[in-house]
Structure formats: structure tokens, C-alpha cells
């Protein structure tokens, strides 16, 4: 995939696991090209993490930067937060940095995430997802993405209709298609993510059954056998309150992730109010995936 020579302002904040989601929420209000949460050298379960967002260097840059600093200052009144760091990066440099970090990754029993620039010789049973994340969330490295991939491997059946909300790089949509879904509809409200996801759909030869559109829950019609939402807890709660359960067929499965452990009660309360019944709760480090069905 070719990357346009565009310059961005990267904002990064080093935080502990308990604060990561709150900081990601602040950044996501202004970093419309996505927020990435990265673990340290010791993995997600040890040490601090870094939350990164990317701001376009346009006429609104100063206002966005100021708003982020104010939002983090207010958050810092509740618990200590390090000062954010800012640096300008070219999109091609951002992409090259990711390329050095990404390796072939097996998730679960069958799914293998393979960066598009690396060679991999699959086993007969492997489901290989070729990936170029671009400036979009979804590399397969994050625990929330891995939790979703494992759940998709378990629940996707041939012929299913799948809805992927907040598709990012399209990694989950591609995996669902290659696991046998008949039709996958993927949405993201970030046009850059839509562009990246569409490129990955083409690269994985699943254009016949996967459609990527700009938008969110309010733009979705119909019902689905499986719905996956890998975003932030507050966004999941909002979607549930806006009628997410109506997009599920009677025996359909809802997979949610991107939930820090402290936010689980909030999401479960929203489930109860919307007649969603929890069927499983899975965890990696401080990140939780909640699986539900219509009660």
C-alpha cells in the first residue's frame, strides 16, 4: 500500500494500565486518525504502557493540542499522569516504524496475522490474514484484538452474516471472512481507517463478501449472526444504549472488547438494561472481552 507523504503530530503519554483507557478516551476525541495503546518490552502485563494518537497538521492543530493538554490536566487531578510528548512524524516514517515492530503472529489455533511485506508458508489449516495497518488501529499485537480473533475463531460458522463496528485496519473483518462468514459489513467513522481497511480487504481477496463503509451504529440496518465491537468501554456503552442488541439475530453472538477491567461493571450494567445476557468473560492482562446474547 502506498503512503502519501503527509505530516502528523504524534502525541504520546506513558501511563499505568489502570489509566490507559481514560487517557485513550481523551486522545480519541481529537486524534481522529486513531489511538494506539502499546505495551512495554516486558509485555502488557508488566510495566507502563504508552498511549499514542495522531493529529493532522492542519489549521485546527493548535486547538486540538490545547484541548488534549487541558483534558489530560483535568484527568491528572484524579490520578497522576505524565506530561504528554509531541513530535512531528511523516506518515511514511510512521509506517516504517510499524514495519520494524510487526512480525508473523499466530493467534489461537488457526489464525495467523502476517504483515503484507513478510513471507510466510502456512500450514494446511492456517487462516492467514495479510495486514498493512497503515494509520489505523488493528495490528494484532494488542490484547483486545487477540481476544476478538480468538472469539471469532470459535464462533464464526460458514454462511454467517457478521457486523464489525470500529473496524480500524479491517483485521477482524478479514478474519471473519476467511473463517467462513458469508457476508461481513464493516464500519468505521474515521475515513483514513476506511481507506486502510478497504486496501486490506483487496489484498486478502475477500472483496466479494466484505464491505467497508464510513459510519457507525446509526448507519447500520438489518440483523446479524455475529457482531464484534472492539473499541472503548464508553463507546460500547453508548452503542448498547443506542440499540446495539437490535442488530443481533435471536441466536446471535455479540463480542465486545477494548474494555479495561475497571470498566466491566459499567458495560455489564448497560447489557442488563438492554436485555443482553452475558455468556462469557475473557481477560488478557487488564483487558477484558465480554460475550453476550439477546436475553
N, C-alpha and C positions, 0 to 999 in steps of 0.2 A: 504494500500500500504506500502511495506517495504522500509525504507530509509537506504541507505548504509551509514556507518559511515565515511563520508568524511568531511574534514575541509575546510571552506571557509573564505575569508576575506571580511567582510561586510564594505562597505563604505557608510556613510550617511551624507547628507547635509541638514540643515534646511534652507528653503528659503521661499519667499513670492510666491503667486500664479503666478504672472507675470513672475517670473524667473524659475518656476518649469520645464517647458518644455525644456528650454535651458540647464539646469543642467542635466535633464534626457537624453538629446541628448549626452552630453559629456560622461556621465557614460555608455550609451548604446554602445559606440564604443569599450569599453574594458570589460564591465561586461556582458559577453556573456550568462550568466545564467538568464538574465532578469533584468529589472529595475522596482521598485515598488514605487508609489507615495502615501504617506499616509497622511490623514487629521489628524488634532489635535482633542482634546477632544470636542471642540465646533463644529466639523463638517468641511466640505470642504469650506463652505462659510465664515468661520471666522478664523482668526489667521494664523500662518505659517503652511507649510506642510513640510514633510521630504521625500527626495528622497533617495532611497536605491538601491544599486547594490551589486552584489556578485561576487567576483573574486576567481577562483580556486587557491589553494596554490601550484602552480607548478613552474617550472624554470623561467617562464615569469612574475611571480608575481611582482617582483621589478620594471620591466619595465612598467607594466600596472599601478601600483600605481603611479609611477613618471609621466606618461603621463596624468593620471587623474588630478593630482595636477597642472600640467602645463596648462591643458585645463581650469580648473576652475580659475586659476590665470588670464589667458587672458580674460575669461568671466568677472572676477571681475573688470577689467579695465573699463567695460561698466557700471556695476552697482554692488553695494556691495554684496558680497557673503561670508557667514561664512566659516571658515576653515572646511574641511571635517574631519569626525571622522572615525577611522578604528578600527575594532575589529575582532578577530577570532571567528568563530562560527562553531559548528558541524552541519551537515545537520539535524540530528535528533533533535537538540536543536532548530533549525530554525523552523522545522515542528511543534514542541510542542508549540512554541511561537504563531504560527498562530492558532493552535487549540484553545488556550485560547481566541483569539480575535474573531474568527468566530462564528456567531450564524445563526439560520434559518432566512432567509431573503426573504420577498415577494417583487417581482419587477413587477410592472404593475398589471394587473388584474388576471393573471393565473400563471405566472412563479414563482416558489419557489426554492430558492437555499438552499440546505440542506447539510451541511458538512457531510461527509460519516460516521463520528463517533457519530452523533447525531440522535436521534429518532424523527420522525415527522409523524403525522397522517393526510394525505392530505384530502382536500375536493374533491368531485367527479370531479370538473372541473379543479383542480390544475394540472399544468405541473411541476413535481418535477425533479430538476437536482441535483443528488448526486455528491458531489465535494470533491476531495482531491487535493488542489492546488500544493502540493509539492514545488519544487524550481522554479515554473513558475508563470508568471503574469496571473491573472484572478481569483479573489476570489468572484466577485460580489459586493464587497464593493465600488469599485472606480466608480465615476460618469460616466466615459466613458463606462464602462461595462454595467452599468444600462441603459444608453441611448441606447446602442445597443440591449439589451434584450427587452426593450420596443418596439423598431422598429421591431425586429424580430416577436414579438407577434402580431404586427399589419400587417406585410407584408407577412409572410410565409403562403403559402397556400398548402393544400395537393397535393402531386405529384411534387412539385418544386425541381429543382436542385440548390444547394447552394454551394458557394465557400467562405471559411473562411481563409483569409490571415493573418498570425501572430496569430495563434490560441491560443498560451500560454497554459493554463490549459485545453483547449478544451471546455470551458464553453459555448461559443456561438454555437459551432458545435453540442454539445449535445442538447442544447435548440432548435436549428433549427430542428433537427431530431425528437424530442419529440413533436414539434409543427406541424409535418406532412410532412416535406420535404421527398422527395423520395430518394434523394442521396445528401450527404454532403461530399465535398472534403476539407480537412483542411491542411494547410501548416504552418510550422514554420522553420526558419533557425537555431534554437537552438535545438540540439539533446536532451538536457535534457527536454525541453518543449514537444518535440515529444513523449518522453517516458511517461511523466506525462499525456499528453492528451490521449494517447492510453490506459493507465490504466483507466482513467475516462470514456472512450468510452465503455470499457468492463464492468465496474461497473454499467453503466447505461443501459446495454443491448441494445445498438444501433449499435453494430459492423456490423450488416447486411447492414446498409445504410450509415455509416460514415467511411471514410478512412482518416488516418492522415499520411502525408508524410513530409519528410525533404526537405526544399527548399523554394522558394519564387515565385514571379510572373513569372519569366522567365521559371519556371519549369511547368507552367500551360498551358494546351491546352483545346480547346473546349470553349463553352459558357454556361452561367448560368442564371437562372431566378433571382437570388439574389446573390450579392457579398457583403461581410462585411469585412471591414478593420479597425481594432481598434489598431492603432499603434501610431506613432508620425506624426505631420504635415509634416515634411521634408520627411519622408518615403512615406507618401501618395502622396505628390507632385512628388517624383521620380517615383512612380508606375504609376501615371496618365501619366507622360511624356513617360514612357516605354510602354504604350498601354493598360492600365487597362480597358479602355472603350471597348476594343475588346473582353473582356471576358464576357461582358453583352449581353444578347439577346435583340432584339429590344424593348420589353416592360419591360426589366429587371430593377431592382432597385439596386442602389449602396448605401450602408450605410457606411459612414466613421465616425470615432470618434478618440479620443485621441488628439483633436485639442484645444489648448489654445486659448482663444478668440482673442488675438492679431494676431494669425496666420491665421485667417479665410480669410482675403483678398488674401493672398498668395495661399491658396488652391483653392479659387474661380477663381483666375486668371488661374491656371492650368486647372481647369474644362473647362473654356471658350476656352482655346487653344486646348482642346481635344474633343470638341463637346459634353461635358457633361452639361446637363441643371439642375440647382438646383431646387428641388421640395419642399424642406423643410429645415429649420434650427432650431435645438433644442438646448437648453442650460441648464446645471445644474452648478450653481456656475460659475466658469471661464472656464468650459469645454464645448465644442460645438460638436455637431454631425451634419454633412451635408449629406442630402439625395439627390441623383441625378439620372437622367435617361439619356439615349443617346438622343441627340437633333435630 
